[in-house]
Structures are given as C-alpha cells and as structure tokens.
Amino acid sequence: MAEPVVLHLDSVTKRFGSFAANDNISVTLHRGEVVALLGENGAGKTTLMNILFGHYVPDAGRVFIHGQEIAQGKPKAAIAAGVGMVHQHFSLAKNLTVLENVMTGTEPLFGWASDTAKGRQKLRALEQKFGLSVNPDARVGDLSVGEQQRVEILKALYNDARILILDEPTGVLTQQEAEGLFQTLRAMAQDGLSIIFISHKLHEVMSGADRVVVLRAGKVTAERATSETSKEELAELMVGRRVERPVREATEAGDVVVRARDVMLARGARRLSDISFDIRAGETLGIVGVSGNGQAALCDLVAGVVPPDSGLFEINGQPLGQMSPRDLSRMNVGRTPEDRNTQGAVGELTLWENAVLERITDPRFSRRGFLRKGPARNYCQDLIDRFDVRGGTPGSRISLLSGGNMQKLILGRSLAQQPVFLLAAQPTRGLDEGAIAAIHEDILAARKAGTAVLLVSEDLDEVISLSDRIMAIHDGRLSPAVDAQGVDARQLGLMMAGEWEGMR
C-alpha cells in the first residue's frame, strides 16, 4: 500500500518578466520518499522549491501540505507546516555558535532568557538519532563546509521539519562527505521524513533517490522511478539530446609557462610548504585533494591574491610576488575562482559589468576614464551566446542567475581571450551534465591552442579526463606528479591521503 501524500504542488507557474521559470508544474511527494529534482541550470528547480518554501509567490498554482493549502509567500507558514529547506548557499551566522544558529527564531523575541539547556538537549538528541555529529559550542565560521551543512540540516530538524528540501546538497562537499550525507538522508527517510533534493549529478540521483522528476525549460518533461531508468536516459531527458563528454587528445607541450620551486606560505589559515611544479604551454596539470588541505591557499597564491613567503614562483618568467591580480589580468592570465559568489562576481552588478570587470582598462571598454557601455554590452552578449548563459540579459543583475549559469559567464570571461595561463578552480561545480561537457570542451580547446592550465577539482573523473599530469595536495604539500594516462581513482585516493612517500 502506497504511503500517504505529504506534499502536492498543483499547476505552479512563475514568470520573471517574459521568462517562464516554472510553467504549469505539478509534483507530489509521499511519506518517507526521497525524490530528486533533476534539470539543467536554469530549468526552474530552485525557483519551484523557493515557491514551496514561501520565498516566491507563484503567478498561478497552489501548494498543499498534508492536504491543507498553505499561504503563499510566507516562509513561516511553510515552517509551521513542517517544511525545512537547506539552501545551496548556507544562511548561517558565522559569528554565532552552532547552538545559537540552530535556536535562532525558535523562541519568543521578548523572553527573559534563552533556554539553552533545553535547546542543547534537543540538539544532542537529533545528532544522535541521525548521526549528524557537530560541536554545539563551535563557532560556525570555524567549521568546515560539510559541518556547516550538518548545522543547516539540524536547524531544519530542530524546527520539527517532516519535509526536507535540499538545494544542490553536495555542490561544495567532497566525495566522502557526499556519501555520508546520503546515508543520513536514507536514515531520515526510513524514520518517515520526506525529502526532495535538487541535483544535476546523475550518479547521486540514481543512488540516492526513489523517484526522479525531470525539468527542462521550466516544465516537467518526465518522471521515472530510479529502478526503472539509467543515467544515459536521464541525461537525455534533462538536456533534450544525447550527451557525450569530450576526450582529451595527445598534444606536444611547449615551453614552461608557470614555474614553482620550494614555495612556502604561512599566513593564518593559508599554509603551504615545499610547493614545486611546472606547467607548459598546451598542458594541463590537475590538482586533487580533500577539501581543506591547501587548495584554497594554492589558488590564492596562483591568482596573485597573496605573495609567497619564500621560494620561486613565476609566470612567463615574471616573479609572481611582484605582481597584483590586475597585473596578471594584463598578462592575459584567466582565473575561475572556487567561490563564484564572493570571488568571481559582484552580485549587485549586471552581467555586462561583471563580464568586463577584470578588463575595465581595456580600450574596448573604457576611454579616458569613461566606460563604453555599448561595446561592453555587445561583448557580454557574445559571451552569453558562446557559453550558453541562460536566464539573463546583459542588463540583468548577475545574482539573478542560477549558480551554474553564473559559473558559465565567469569561465567564459576567462576563456574568451585565449589566456596564456588559466587557473580553473572547481570549474564545473554546480553545472549540469550538458554544461559540464561544454565547459570541458572549452578547456580542452584552450589547452590545444597553447594555454597552460592548472585544474583544481574535487571531481576525480574530471581531473583524470582533462589533465596530462596529476598531483595530490595533502596538508599543504604536493605529491609527485603522475601521468593521467592509466591512473585510477584508488591510486588518487591514496595520494590524497598523503601516501606518496614511496613514489619519490
């Protein structure tokens, strides 16, 4: 006998101007069921869940929870009905403790004192029940990304959520953290919670969901039980065509473009030691590692954000410690930062302003201190067309784009100039299968044309398929390089754990 329906989205439509983000969508969710909402970037997944949680008011349609229609545009009504949402970009106060974050908004505003003892007891019970271990007295800003996500989930459960929505829950997690998360979600479903998670990762959808709802261009194009479908079928349903990732071709590498020798960095949380590598023109060096082992520090170093404390670091023979990020931009060095929201784009600026942000002194876009808006807008439109950026126009605020489409514009901004060197940090994080294939093709095309590429990614398959040589970073140190041809995930996993001494 089927479990009862706990959620029904009935004929939901939402437009932004002439753009239909959601077009007459109906979705149901049963008790104890895990449903994946799958679709391309900009397909309308997050918009639909924001309507469910009350962040948006639909132009048409209704939301029913346990058979009762809930008020639209009121998150408090959704929370009271038992809905909890974990956003792709966490909404935590990093200066507060875990317990303070979890309890925020759960007590009367004008109470005499917060009942922290009762809150701590309830939080501990939830941690033990679902295996979400985290120190309640730790400051959230000191936690890893995976631990912060646990706090978000605990916050929803603390509010007695029985329907849990997760927006791209593994977008910033390592593979190990992602596997642990889905084990937790399964335990929650067995306890009677109903879960919807937004994803574009087909292997997660196949292993983590009972049922898949596929969106394309704002409409439901298909529903499948995961036991009755395949990754290949889902990819085709998602993008409307067969998707194949490009294959790296053998090329002859040129002269050394990037050279690092015995580089040291020790500034706060940024710590690197004995960093040495070369990258030649037309070559890709891949860096893999568990999050928090120095990737961010290495990317800051390569991007010119911080100079090395000691050692040699050169790009085209120029010492990096004497160059600013502006100097690197003038040298035609491209970068795709790990965090697109804080380092890659300015959310309140338009697409065209972000498109020319790193090349604002280019004569095409400014003259005698004045911006040339017409050429800048035309340049941005070219990027939109070339890199298939959806959901916005040159005059739209970039914060209105989905995360994946924002990423495509940032990477396109770097690749459009055929850079001499490209730093690609997590270049396909948050992208759907079709967009990943397109981005991979662009990176391989840049490599073929002579760009030296440093690829930093936690996606082992991505690193293996795009790189010529691979190094692992562990505790701020780099392993010896291995040839990407013939390497496997097991060997890379050992390297990521620091087991490489025998390779020297």
C-alpha positions in Angstrom: 0.0 0.0 0.0 1.4 3.4 -1.0 2.4 5.8 1.7 0.2 8.9 2.0 0.9 12.1 0.0 2.5 14.7 2.2 3.1 17.4 -0.5 1.3 18.4 -3.6 2.4 21.3 -5.9 -0.6 21.9 -8.1 -0.1 23.6 -11.5 2.5 26.1 -10.3 3.6 28.9 -12.7 6.1 31.6 -12.1 7.3 34.2 -14.5 10.1 36.8 -14.3 9.0 39.3 -17.0 8.6 37.3 -20.2 10.7 34.4 -18.9 8.7 31.4 -17.6 10.9 29.9 -14.8 8.0 27.4 -13.9 5.3 26.6 -16.4 2.3 24.7 -15.0 4.3 22.3 -12.8 2.7 19.6 -10.6 4.7 17.4 -8.3 3.7 15.0 -5.4 5.8 13.6 -2.6 4.9 10.7 -0.3 5.8 10.0 3.3 9.3 8.5 3.6 10.1 9.1 -0.1 13.3 10.6 -1.5 12.6 12.5 -4.8 15.3 14.1 -6.9 14.5 17.2 -8.9 16.8 17.0 -11.9 17.4 19.5 -14.6 19.8 21.8 -16.4 21.0 25.0 -14.9 18.1 27.5 -15.2 15.5 24.8 -15.7 13.4 26.1 -12.8 14.3 23.7 -10.0 15.4 26.3 -7.3 12.5 28.6 -8.2 10.0 25.8 -7.7 11.4 25.0 -4.3 11.5 28.6 -3.3 7.8 28.8 -4.1 7.2 25.8 -1.9 9.2 27.4 1.0 7.5 30.7 0.6 10.3 32.8 -0.8 8.4 33.4 -4.0 4.7 33.9 -4.8 3.6 31.9 -7.8 1.7 33.6 -10.6 -0.6 30.6 -10.6 -1.0 27.3 -8.8 -1.3 26.1 -5.2 0.8 24.3 -2.6 -0.8 21.6 -0.4 0.9 20.1 2.7 -0.8 17.1 4.3 -3.9 18.0 2.3 -4.0 21.6 3.6 -3.3 24.6 1.3 -0.6 26.8 2.8 -0.3 30.6 2.4 1.9 31.7 -0.5 5.0 33.8 0.0 5.3 33.2 3.8 8.2 31.0 4.9 6.8 31.0 8.4 3.7 29.2 7.1 5.9 26.6 5.4 8.0 26.1 8.5 4.8 25.8 10.7 3.5 23.1 8.2 6.7 21.1 8.7 8.9 22.2 5.7 12.6 22.8 6.2 14.9 24.0 3.4 18.7 23.8 3.2 19.8 26.3 0.6 22.7 25.9 -1.8 24.4 28.9 -0.2 24.1 28.5 3.6 22.1 31.0 5.6 24.1 30.8 8.8 25.5 33.5 11.1 29.2 32.6 11.1 30.0 34.6 14.2 27.5 32.6 16.3 27.8 29.1 17.7 26.2 26.1 16.3 23.6 26.0 19.1 22.9 29.8 18.7 22.3 29.3 15.0 20.0 26.3 15.5 17.9 28.1 18.1 17.6 31.4 16.3 14.0 32.2 15.6 12.6 29.3 17.7 11.9 31.3 20.9 9.8 34.4 21.8 11.5 37.6 20.8 10.9 39.2 24.2 11.5 36.3 26.5 13.5 36.8 29.7 16.3 34.4 28.7 17.1 31.7 26.2 16.6 28.2 27.4 19.9 26.9 26.1 19.9 23.8 28.3 16.7 22.6 26.7 17.9 23.5 23.2 21.2 21.7 23.8 19.3 18.6 24.9 17.1 18.6 21.8 20.1 19.3 19.5 22.0 16.4 21.0 19.1 14.0 20.6 18.8 15.0 16.9 22.6 14.5 16.4 22.5 11.0 17.9 19.3 10.0 16.0 20.6 10.9 12.6 24.4 10.7 13.1 24.9 14.4 12.4 27.8 15.0 14.9 28.9 18.6 15.4 30.1 20.6 18.4 27.2 22.8 19.6 29.7 25.3 21.1 31.8 25.7 18.0 31.7 29.0 16.1 30.1 28.3 12.7 32.8 30.3 10.9 35.4 27.8 12.2 33.6 24.8 10.8 34.3 23.0 7.5 31.7 23.3 4.7 30.5 19.8 5.4 30.0 20.6 9.1 28.1 23.8 8.2 25.8 21.8 6.0 25.1 19.5 9.0 24.2 22.6 11.0 21.7 23.7 8.3 20.0 20.3 8.4 19.9 20.2 12.2 18.4 23.7 12.1 15.6 22.4 9.9 15.1 19.3 12.0 15.1 21.4 15.2 12.1 23.2 13.8 10.3 19.8 13.5 10.6 19.5 9.8 8.9 16.5 8.2 9.5 17.6 4.7 13.2 18.4 3.9 14.3 20.3 0.8 18.0 20.4 -0.1 19.2 22.6 -3.0 22.3 21.1 -4.6 23.3 19.5 -1.3 26.7 18.1 -2.5 27.8 21.1 -4.5 30.5 22.1 -2.1 31.2 18.7 -0.5 33.9 16.1 -1.0 33.0 12.7 -2.3 33.3 11.2 1.2 31.1 13.9 2.7 28.5 13.4 -0.1 28.4 9.7 0.6 27.9 10.4 4.3 25.1 12.9 3.6 23.1 10.4 1.5 23.5 7.7 4.2 22.0 10.3 6.6 19.2 11.1 4.2 18.3 7.4 3.9 18.1 7.1 7.6 15.8 10.1 7.7 13.5 8.7 5.1 13.3 5.4 7.0 12.2 7.4 10.0 9.4 8.9 8.0 10.8 12.2 6.7 10.1 13.0 3.1 12.9 14.5 1.1 13.3 16.5 -2.1 16.8 17.2 -3.3 17.8 19.3 -6.3 20.8 17.9 -8.2 22.4 17.7 -11.6 24.7 14.8 -10.7 23.3 11.7 -12.2 25.2 9.2 -10.1 23.8 10.8 -6.9 20.3 10.8 -8.3 20.5 7.1 -9.3 21.9 6.0 -5.9 20.1 8.5 -3.6 16.5 8.9 -4.9 13.5 6.6 -5.1 12.0 8.7 -7.9 13.2 11.4 -10.3 11.3 14.4 -11.6 13.0 16.0 -14.6 12.6 19.6 -15.5 13.5 21.3 -18.8 12.9 24.9 -19.7 10.5 25.3 -16.7 8.3 22.3 -17.5 8.2 18.7 -16.2 9.4 16.6 -19.1 9.4 13.2 -17.3 9.1 11.2 -14.1 10.9 8.0 -13.5 11.5 5.5 -10.7 15.3 5.2 -10.4 14.9 1.4 -10.5 13.4 1.8 -14.0 15.8 4.2 -15.7 19.5 4.8 -16.3 22.0 7.7 -16.2 22.0 7.8 -20.0 18.2 8.2 -20.3 18.1 10.8 -17.5 20.8 12.9 -19.2 18.9 12.8 -22.5 15.6 13.7 -20.8 17.4 16.6 -18.9 19.0 18.3 -21.9 16.9 17.0 -24.8 19.8 15.4 -26.6 22.4 12.7 -26.2 25.3 14.0 -24.1 28.9 12.8 -24.5 31.9 14.4 -22.8 34.8 15.3 -25.0 38.0 13.2 -25.0 41.4 14.7 -24.3 43.8 14.3 -27.3 47.5 13.9 -27.0 49.4 17.1 -27.8 53.0 18.3 -27.7 53.6 20.6 -24.8 55.5 23.8 -25.3 57.8 26.0 -23.1 57.3 26.3 -19.4 54.7 29.0 -18.6 54.3 28.5 -14.8 57.2 27.5 -12.6 57.1 27.0 -8.8 60.1 26.0 -6.7 60.1 25.3 -2.9 57.3 27.8 -2.4 56.3 28.4 1.3 53.2 30.2 2.6 52.2 30.6 6.2 49.6 33.3 6.8 46.7 32.4 9.2 44.8 29.5 7.7 46.8 29.7 4.4 49.6 27.2 4.8 51.7 25.7 2.0 55.2 24.1 2.1 57.7 22.9 -0.5 55.4 23.6 -3.4 57.2 22.8 -6.7 55.8 22.2 -10.2 56.0 23.3 -13.8 53.2 23.8 -16.3 54.0 24.0 -20.0 52.1 25.7 -22.8 49.4 23.3 -24.0 49.5 21.2 -20.9 47.0 20.7 -18.0 48.2 20.0 -14.5 45.4 18.6 -12.3 45.4 19.0 -8.5 43.2 16.7 -6.4 42.7 16.7 -2.6 40.3 16.5 0.2 38.8 19.9 0.9 40.8 22.0 3.4 44.2 20.6 2.6 45.5 23.8 1.0 43.7 24.1 -2.4 42.3 27.5 -1.5 45.7 28.8 -0.4 47.3 27.5 -3.6 44.6 29.2 -5.7 45.1 32.5 -3.8 48.8 32.2 -4.4 48.5 31.5 -8.2 45.9 34.3 -8.6 48.2 36.8 -7.1 45.9 37.4 -4.1 48.8 36.6 -1.7 52.6 36.6 -2.4 54.7 33.6 -1.4 56.7 33.9 1.8 59.7 32.2 0.2 60.6 30.3 -2.9 60.3 31.0 -6.6 57.0 31.4 -8.4 57.0 32.7 -11.9 54.5 33.1 -14.8 56.2 33.7 -18.1 59.4 34.4 -16.3 57.9 37.2 -14.1 58.1 36.7 -10.3 54.5 36.3 -9.0 55.3 38.0 -5.7 55.8 41.3 -7.5 52.5 41.2 -9.4 49.0 42.1 -8.4 45.8 40.4 -9.7 45.5 43.4 -12.1 49.0 42.8 -13.4 48.1 39.1 -14.1 44.9 40.2 -15.9 47.0 42.5 -18.1 49.3 39.5 -18.8 46.2 37.6 -20.1 46.0 35.2 -17.2 42.5 33.9 -16.7 41.0 32.5 -13.5 37.9 30.8 -12.4 37.8 31.1 -8.6 36.5 28.4 -6.3 33.8 30.6 -4.8 31.9 32.3 -7.6 29.7 34.4 -5.3 32.4 36.1 -3.2 35.4 35.9 -5.5 34.1 35.5 -9.0 31.3 38.0 -9.4 29.7 41.1 -7.7 26.0 40.1 -7.2 24.5 43.6 -7.4 26.3 44.4 -10.7 24.9 43.5 -14.1 26.1 40.7 -16.4 27.9 43.2 -18.7 29.6 44.9 -15.7 30.8 41.5 -14.4 31.9 40.5 -17.9 34.3 43.4 -18.2 35.2 43.7 -14.5 38.7 42.3 -14.8 39.4 44.1 -18.1 37.9 47.5 -17.2 41.0 49.4 -18.6 40.8 47.6 -22.0 40.4 50.3 -24.6 37.4 48.4 -26.0 35.5 49.1 -22.8 36.8 52.4 -21.5 38.3 55.5 -22.9 39.7 58.5 -20.9 38.3 57.1 -17.7 34.7 56.6 -19.1 33.0 53.3 -19.6 32.0 52.4 -23.2 28.7 50.7 -22.3 27.7 49.8 -25.9 30.8 47.7 -26.6 30.8 46.2 -23.1 27.1 45.1 -23.6 27.9 43.6 -27.0 30.9 41.8 -25.6 28.7 40.4 -22.8 26.1 39.3 -25.3 28.8 37.4 -27.2 29.8 35.6 -24.0 26.1 34.7 -23.3 25.7 33.3 -26.8 29.0 31.4 -27.0 28.9 29.9 -23.5 25.1 29.3 -23.4 24.4 31.5 -20.3 20.7 31.3 -19.6 18.2 33.2 -17.5 19.5 36.8 -18.0 20.4 39.6 -20.4 23.5 41.9 -20.4 21.5 44.3 -18.2 20.3 41.8 -15.6 21.8 41.5 -12.2 24.2 38.5 -12.1 22.7 37.5 -8.7 19.5 36.6 -10.5 21.3 33.8 -12.5 21.4 30.2 -11.3 24.7 29.2 -9.8 25.6 27.2 -12.9 24.9 30.0 -15.3 26.9 32.4 -13.2 29.8 29.9 -13.4 29.5 29.7 -17.2 29.8 33.5 -17.5 32.8 33.6 -15.2 34.6 30.9 -17.1 33.6 32.3 -20.4 35.0 35.7 -19.3 38.4 34.0 -18.8 38.4 31.7 -21.9 37.2 34.3 -24.4 40.7 36.0 -24.5 42.6 32.7 -25.1 44.7 33.2 -22.0 48.4 32.2 -21.7 47.6 30.6 -18.4 44.2 29.5 -16.9 43.6 28.8 -13.2 40.4 26.6 -13.2 39.3 26.0 -9.6 36.3 23.8 -9.4 35.3 24.9 -13.0 32.1 22.7 -13.2 30.9 22.9 -9.7 27.1 23.3 -9.8 26.8 22.6 -13.6 24.5 20.1 -15.2 25.7 17.3 -17.5 25.3 19.2 -20.7 27.1 22.3 -19.4 29.9 20.1 -18.0 30.5 18.6 -21.4 30.6 22.1 -23.0 33.0 23.5 -20.3 35.3 20.5 -20.7 35.3 21.1 -24.5 36.2 24.7 -23.9 39.1 23.9 -21.5 40.4 21.3 -23.9 40.2 23.7 -26.8 42.2 26.3 -24.8 44.8 23.7 -24.0 45.0 22.7 -27.6 45.6 26.3 -28.6 48.5 26.6 -26.2 47.1 27.7 -22.9 48.8 26.3 -19.8 46.0 25.1 -17.4 46.1 24.5 -13.7 42.9 22.5 -12.8 42.0 22.3 -9.2 39.0 20.0 -8.6 37.5 17.5 -6.2 35.9 15.6 -9.1 38.4 12.8 -9.7 36.8 11.8 -13.1 37.0 15.4 -14.2 40.7 15.6 -13.3 41.6 12.3 -14.9 39.8 13.2 -18.2 41.2 16.7 -18.6 44.7 16.5 -17.2 48.0 15.5 -18.6 49.7 15.1 -15.2 48.1 14.9 -11.7 49.4 15.9 -8.3 47.6 15.5 -4.9 47.7 18.1 -2.2 47.7 17.0 1.4 48.3 19.1 4.5 49.6 21.9 2.3 52.1 19.7 0.4 52.1 18.4 -3.1 52.7 14.9 -4.1 55.0 13.9 -7.1 53.2 14.2 -10.4 51.7 11.1 -12.0 50.7 10.6 -15.7 47.0 10.9 -16.0 47.0 8.1 -18.6 46.2 4.9 -16.7 45.8 6.4 -13.3 42.7 5.3 -11.3 40.6 6.7 -8.5 42.0 4.3 -6.0 45.6 5.5 -6.6 44.5 9.1 -6.4 42.6 8.4 -3.2 45.8 7.1 -1.6 47.7 10.1 -2.8 45.0 12.4 -1.4 45.5 10.7 2.0 49.3 11.6 1.9 50.5 8.1 1.0 53.1 9.0 -1.7 56.4 8.7 0.0 57.3 5.6 -1.9 56.7 7.5 -5.2 59.7 9.7 -4.7 
